[in-house]
Amino acid sequence: MGTLYLVPTPVGNLEDITARALRVLKEADLILAEDTRTSGNLLKHFGIRNAMLSYHKFNEHQTVAGIVARLQAGETVAVISDAGTPGISDPGFLVAREAVRCGVEVVCLPGPTAFVPALVASGLPCDRFCFEGFLPPKKGRNTRLEMLKGESRTMIFYESPHRLVKTLGQLAEVFGNERPAAVCREISKVHEECRRGTLAELADHFAANEPRGEIVVIVGGADESKKDKRKIKYGEIENPE
């Protein structure tokens, strides 16, 4: 029986890759890459010439059975995405789930992912948080935001540059203009930026300054002290004053 490795790759600076990740990629019988062109450049930079197979959201359901069969035959397979940790808003979950179901050993290496440095650098509480990834682009978007309106933990969203201003405006409308937030973009790259402020301030800033690059939005949780509280007395719930 082989082993499936989920291997994080740099979200920006190539120096962020680990020595262990490079060793696993060099020893793998097969590397599953989200985009073989993007990953090809990374592997070439580090002198890795192993066999690659395209593995992305459009073909993962069709290819997963064949991949698991190779793992069961004893091959070592490494999964990488264009950047960051496979499975975090990128392909990786499906093949990991099927490998686990079939008794194949699955190992995820620690390494780069965009939301952790964004969360810590935001200045917002990071002891409790929830990762929401990309919001639904259209259908279900407002429903999701309304569900999160009372969330007290710090919230993490991924967003594309062309939708950022619209998303910040929607967040301000649902959560309130004064909700603290941060927009972190181009993490670990030359033009890395972490801009902090209220949702309204950030929406105004990026409306005037077109955003570029990969973006993580961090939003402070709802203030629990301001929520209506019901008093409990003698086992009965009283109406809030």
C-alpha positions as CSV (number, residue, x, y, z in Angstrom):
1,M,0.0,0.0,0.0
2,G,1.3,3.4,-0.9
3,T,1.1,6.8,0.8
4,L,-0.8,10.0,-0.3
5,Y,1.0,13.2,0.7
6,L,-0.8,16.6,0.7
7,V,2.1,19.0,0.1
8,P,1.7,22.8,0.8
9,T,3.5,25.0,-1.7
10,P,4.4,28.7,-1.4
11,V,1.7,31.3,-1.7
12,G,4.3,33.8,-2.6
13,N,8.0,33.7,-1.8
14,L,9.5,30.4,-3.0
15,E,11.7,30.3,0.2
16,D,8.6,29.4,2.1
17,I,8.7,25.8,0.9
18,T,10.0,23.3,3.5
19,A,12.9,20.9,3.1
20,R,10.5,18.1,3.8
21,A,8.1,19.2,1.1
22,L,11.0,19.2,-1.4
23,R,12.1,15.7,-0.3
24,V,8.6,14.3,-0.7
25,L,8.1,15.8,-4.1
26,K,11.4,14.4,-5.3
27,E,10.6,10.9,-4.0
28,A,7.0,10.7,-5.2
29,D,6.1,8.4,-8.0
30,L,3.4,10.8,-9.2
31,I,2.6,14.5,-8.5
32,L,-1.0,15.6,-8.8
33,A,-1.0,19.3,-9.8
34,E,-3.9,21.7,-10.0
35,D,-2.2,23.4,-13.0
36,T,0.7,21.6,-14.5
37,R,2.1,24.8,-16.0
38,T,2.1,26.7,-12.7
39,S,3.5,23.7,-10.8
40,G,5.9,22.9,-13.6
41,N,7.6,26.2,-13.0
42,L,7.9,25.6,-9.3
43,L,9.2,22.1,-9.7
44,K,11.7,23.2,-12.4
45,H,13.0,25.9,-10.0
46,F,13.9,23.2,-7.5
47,G,15.1,20.7,-10.1
48,I,12.3,18.2,-9.6
49,R,11.3,16.2,-12.8
50,N,8.9,13.6,-11.5
51,A,5.8,12.6,-13.5
52,M,2.9,15.0,-13.1
53,L,-0.8,14.6,-13.7
54,S,-3.4,17.4,-13.9
55,Y,-5.8,17.2,-11.0
56,H,-8.3,20.0,-10.6
57,K,-12.0,20.6,-9.7
58,F,-13.2,19.9,-13.2
59,N,-11.6,16.4,-13.4
60,E,-11.1,15.2,-9.8
61,H,-14.3,13.0,-9.8
62,Q,-13.2,11.3,-13.0
63,T,-9.6,10.6,-12.0
64,V,-9.8,9.8,-8.2
65,A,-10.5,6.1,-8.7
66,G,-7.4,5.6,-10.9
67,I,-5.3,7.5,-8.4
68,V,-6.5,5.4,-5.4
69,A,-5.8,2.3,-7.5
70,R,-2.2,3.4,-7.9
71,L,-1.9,4.1,-4.2
72,Q,-3.3,0.6,-3.4
73,A,-0.7,-0.8,-5.8
74,G,2.1,0.8,-3.7
75,E,2.8,4.1,-5.3
76,T,3.6,7.3,-3.5
77,V,1.5,10.2,-4.7
78,A,1.9,13.8,-3.8
79,V,-0.9,16.4,-4.2
80,I,-0.1,20.1,-4.7
81,S,-2.2,23.1,-5.6
82,D,-1.2,26.3,-7.4
83,A,-0.4,27.8,-4.0
84,G,-1.0,26.9,-0.3
85,T,-2.3,23.7,1.3
86,P,-4.3,21.3,-0.9
87,G,-7.9,21.0,0.3
88,I,-8.2,24.6,1.6
89,S,-10.4,26.1,-1.2
90,D,-8.4,23.9,-3.6
91,P,-8.5,20.3,-4.8
92,G,-7.4,17.7,-2.4
93,F,-10.3,16.8,-0.2
94,L,-11.9,14.3,-2.5
95,V,-8.8,12.2,-3.1
96,A,-7.8,12.3,0.6
97,R,-11.3,11.1,1.6
98,E,-11.3,8.2,-0.9
99,A,-7.7,7.2,0.1
100,V,-8.8,7.2,3.8
101,R,-11.9,5.1,2.9
102,C,-9.7,2.6,1.1
103,G,-7.2,2.2,4.0
104,V,-4.4,4.2,2.3
105,E,-2.2,6.2,4.6
106,V,-2.7,10.0,4.2
107,V,-0.1,12.5,5.4
108,C,-0.5,16.3,5.2
109,L,2.7,18.2,5.6
110,P,2.6,21.5,7.6
111,G,3.4,24.5,5.5
112,P,2.1,27.6,3.7
113,T,-1.5,28.6,3.7
114,A,-2.8,32.2,3.1
115,F,-5.3,32.6,5.8
116,V,-3.1,32.0,8.9
117,P,-0.6,34.9,8.3
118,A,-3.6,37.1,7.3
119,L,-5.4,36.3,10.5
120,V,-2.5,36.8,12.8
121,A,-1.4,40.0,11.1
122,S,-4.9,41.5,11.1
123,G,-4.7,42.5,14.7
124,L,-8.1,40.9,15.3
125,P,-8.7,38.1,17.8
126,C,-7.2,34.8,16.6
127,D,-7.9,32.6,19.6
128,R,-11.3,31.7,18.1
129,F,-12.1,32.0,14.4
130,C,-14.1,30.4,11.6
131,F,-12.9,29.9,8.0
132,E,-15.6,30.6,5.4
133,G,-13.5,30.4,2.2
134,F,-15.1,31.9,-0.9
135,L,-18.7,33.2,-0.4
136,P,-21.2,31.9,-3.0
137,P,-20.8,34.2,-6.0
138,K,-24.6,34.8,-6.5
139,K,-27.2,32.4,-5.2
140,G,-27.1,31.9,-1.4
141,R,-24.7,34.8,-0.8
142,N,-27.0,37.0,1.2
143,T,-28.4,34.0,3.1
144,R,-24.8,33.0,4.1
145,L,-24.1,36.5,5.3
146,E,-27.2,36.7,7.3
147,M,-26.4,33.4,9.0
148,L,-23.0,34.9,10.0
149,K,-24.3,38.2,11.2
150,G,-24.3,37.1,14.8
151,E,-21.1,35.1,14.6
152,S,-18.8,36.1,17.6
153,R,-15.7,34.5,16.3
154,T,-13.3,36.3,13.9
155,M,-14.3,35.3,10.3
156,I,-12.0,34.6,7.4
157,F,-13.0,34.9,3.7
158,Y,-11.2,34.5,0.4
159,E,-12.1,36.9,-2.3
160,S,-11.1,37.8,-5.9
161,P,-9.9,41.3,-6.7
162,H,-12.8,42.2,-9.0
163,R,-15.4,41.3,-6.3
164,L,-13.6,42.7,-3.3
165,V,-15.3,46.2,-3.2
166,K,-18.8,44.6,-3.7
167,T,-18.1,42.1,-1.0
168,L,-16.9,44.7,1.5
169,G,-20.0,46.7,0.8
170,Q,-22.3,43.7,1.4
171,L,-20.4,42.8,4.6
172,A,-20.8,46.4,5.8
173,E,-24.5,46.4,5.0
174,V,-25.2,43.1,6.9
175,F,-22.6,43.4,9.7
176,G,-22.6,47.2,10.1
177,N,-20.3,49.9,8.8
178,E,-18.2,50.0,11.9
179,R,-17.3,46.3,12.2
180,P,-13.5,46.0,12.4
181,A,-11.8,44.2,9.5
182,A,-8.6,43.8,7.5
183,V,-7.8,43.1,3.9
184,C,-4.6,41.2,3.3
185,R,-3.4,40.7,-0.2
186,E,-0.3,39.3,-2.0
187,I,0.8,37.5,1.1
188,S,4.5,36.6,1.1
189,K,5.0,38.5,-2.2
190,V,6.8,41.7,-3.1
191,H,3.7,43.9,-2.8
192,E,2.3,42.3,0.3
193,E,-0.2,44.6,2.1
194,C,-2.4,44.3,5.2
195,R,-4.9,47.2,5.4
196,R,-6.9,47.5,8.6
197,G,-10.0,49.6,9.4
198,T,-13.8,49.4,9.5
199,L,-15.7,47.6,6.7
200,A,-16.9,51.0,5.5
201,E,-13.4,52.4,5.5
202,L,-12.0,49.5,3.6
203,A,-14.8,49.6,1.0
204,D,-14.0,53.2,0.4
205,H,-10.3,52.7,0.1
206,F,-10.5,49.8,-2.4
207,A,-13.1,51.6,-4.4
208,A,-10.6,54.4,-4.9
209,N,-7.6,52.0,-5.2
210,E,-8.1,49.0,-7.5
211,P,-7.0,45.9,-5.6
212,R,-4.8,43.2,-7.2
213,G,-3.6,39.8,-6.3
214,E,-4.8,37.1,-4.0
215,I,-6.9,38.4,-1.2
216,V,-7.9,37.4,2.3
217,V,-10.6,39.3,4.2
218,I,-10.6,39.1,8.0
219,V,-13.8,40.4,9.8
220,G,-14.1,40.8,13.5
221,G,-16.9,38.8,15.2
222,A,-20.1,40.3,16.6
223,D,-19.8,42.0,20.0
224,E,-21.5,39.5,22.3
225,S,-21.9,42.2,25.0
226,K,-24.3,44.2,22.7
227,K,-26.6,41.3,22.0
228,D,-30.0,41.1,23.6
229,K,-29.8,38.8,26.6
230,R,-32.6,36.9,28.1
231,K,-32.7,36.6,31.9
232,I,-33.2,33.2,33.4
233,K,-35.0,33.1,36.7
234,Y,-36.3,30.0,38.5
235,G,-36.0,27.9,35.3
236,E,-38.1,30.3,33.3
237,I,-36.9,32.7,30.5
238,E,-37.9,36.3,31.0
239,N,-38.3,38.8,28.2
240,P,-35.3,41.1,27.7
241,E,-35.7,44.6,29.2
